[in-house]
């Protein structure tokens, strides 16, 4: 009769580490290699690897992402979701305001250039509803004047700060930069600049 010794962690999880999933390939006994781990492990133990520090938020937040580009929505959702945040998506300013009024959010991430209601108008309405909500505005440049009469070289991220954005971020950005910025906004005790 074979005796199985489990660690308290495996007993708690209800996992028998000796009956490994099929994706694990045995190496020299008594060690095994598993595709989930970069190092060999001994039977009866469970290795837990912590994500990088920039991926672990101090508190999980509900974040509303207002972005018209579906690919950018998906990318941002994956970046923030992998850090443990709960993400809701809106396709334009009107949809974002409706979702904001229906639910509570800890932070809003909003694009500037969108159809129907642009990001600056959305920012101004969000500021009328909540003065201390962290709002991060993002833009990939100046593809066109936002309003008739705007010069072509208008710095829309700077304009967003003057209308009450907490922070701005220029596209393209990586996950580390976005998650760090979100963490800074959530941990900040100071009210946003208005």
C-alpha positions, 0 to 999 in steps of 0.5 A, spaced: 500 500 500 502 506 497 502 512 503 501 519 500 503 525 505 500 531 503 502 538 506 497 542 509 497 547 503 495 541 499 490 538 504 487 545 504 486 545 497 484 538 496 489 537 491 493 530 491 500 533 489 502 526 487 496 525 482 499 531 477 495 533 471 497 530 464 500 537 462 506 535 467 511 531 464 515 527 469 523 528 469 528 524 474 524 521 480 523 523 485 522 530 482 517 532 477 517 538 472 510 542 470 509 547 465 506 551 470 513 552 474 520 554 472 523 549 477 523 542 479 518 540 485 518 535 490 512 530 490 508 533 496 509 540 495 506 546 492 510 552 489 506 558 489 510 564 485 508 571 487 506 576 481 511 581 480 510 587 485 507 592 480 502 587 478 499 586 485 495 592 487 494 594 495 487 593 494 482 591 488 478 596 485 472 597 480 475 601 474 470 603 468 474 604 462 471 608 456 474 607 450 471 606 443 477 601 440 475 594 441 482 592 441 484 597 446 479 595 450 481 588 451 488 590 452 487 594 457 482 590 460 487 584 460 492 589 463 488 591 469 484 584 470 491 580 471 493 585 476 486 583 480 482 589 478 475 588 476 474 592 469 467 594 466 467 597 459 464 602 455 464 604 448 463 612 448 462 617 453 454 617 453 455 609 455 460 611 460 456 616 464 450 611 464 454 605 467 457 610 472 451 612 474 448 605 475 454 602 479 460 605 483 467 605 481 473 607 484 477 609 478 475 611 471 480 611 465 477 615 459 480 616 452 479 623 449 477 621 442 471 617 441 464 618 437 458 621 440 461 624 446 468 625 446 473 624 453 473 632 455 466 632 455 465 626 459 471 628 463 467 635 465 460 631 466 464 626 471 467 632 475 460 635 476 458 628 479 464 627 483 469 631 484 474 626 488 473 620 483 480 619 480 480 620 472 485 618 468 485 620 461 489 617 455 490 619 448 494 616 442 496 623 439 492 628 435 489 625 429 484 631 428 482 637 432 477 635 437 472 641 436 472 646 430 477 651 431 482 647 435 489 648 432 492 641 430 497 641 435 493 642 441 496 638 447 489 634 449 492 631 455 494 637 458 487 640 456 484 634 460 489 636 466 486 643 466 479 640 466 480 636 472 483 629 470 487 626 476 492 623 471 494 622 464 497 617 460 499 617 452 498 611 448 501 606 447 503 604 454 505 598 457 502 594 463 507 596 468 506 603 466 498 603 466 498 598 473 503 603 476 499 609 474 492 606 477 495 604 483 498 611 484 491 614 483 488 609 488 493 610 493 493 618 493 489 621 498 490 628 495 483 630 491 484 631 484 487 637 481 481 641 478 
